[in-house]
Each structure stands twice: as structure tokens, then as C-alpha cells.
């Protein structure tokens, strides 16, 4: 499991997560997705990688809660 380092509220239902994920950040390309699950039995949610910082091993995803 990767650790969420920061959660920001960009709007009423729009959130941004900064995640410590060195393996993903190292290989991330623009437009790629990551699969997020709340727990082992949870629904798989594909989210687009917004930004990756390879040297720090971090990715950012932005999503809208519905």
C-alpha cells in the first residue's frame, strides 16, 4: 500500500492527492491511470495521473467526488 502524503480540496467536490509511490512515479507517463481501492475487497477505481516527481517518488491525482 502506498501512503497518501497530502490531500487538498480544490473545489466543493474536487480533491487532489499527493501519494508516495516510487515504483509508479519512476515509470509514469502522461495520460496513464492508477487503480485505487479503499481496501482489499473495495471497488477498483481508475484515476489519471496528474503529475509525477520521479526523483522524490511521488505522484499526484485529481478527482471529483460524486
Buried (B, 14 or more C-beta within 10 A) or exposed (E): EBEEEEEEEEEEEEBBBBBBBEEBBEEBEEEEEBEBEEEEEEEEEEBEBBBBEEEEBBBBBBBEEE
